[in-house]
C-alpha cells in the first residue's frame, strides 16, 4: 500500500499543507520586514564578521577602508 493511501484515509489531512503555507508566508514576510527596516550599518558589520578579527564585532566601523590603511 502506498503512503498516499494512508493520507487519503485520514480526515482533515488537507489542513496541513495550508498550515505549512501560512507559516512559510508569515516567516517570509517577517524576514523581509526585518531586512527592509534594518540598519544598513548593522548589516554591513554582519557581512564583515568572517573577516573581522577584533573583539568589537557588532559595533559599526567608524573608519572606512582607506582610512584604516594609512
C-alpha positions, 0 to 999 in steps of 0.5 A: 500500500502506498503512503498516499493511501494512508493520507487519503484515509485520514480526515482533515489531512488537507489542513496541513499543507495550508498550515505549512503555507501560512507559516512559510508566508508569515516567516517570509514576510517577517524576514523581509520586514526585518531586512527592509527596516534594518540598519544598513550599518548593522548589516554591513558589520554582519557581512564583515564578521568572517573577516573581522578579527577584533573583539568589537564585532557588532559595533559599526566601523567608524573608519572606512577602508582607506582610512584604516590603511594609512 
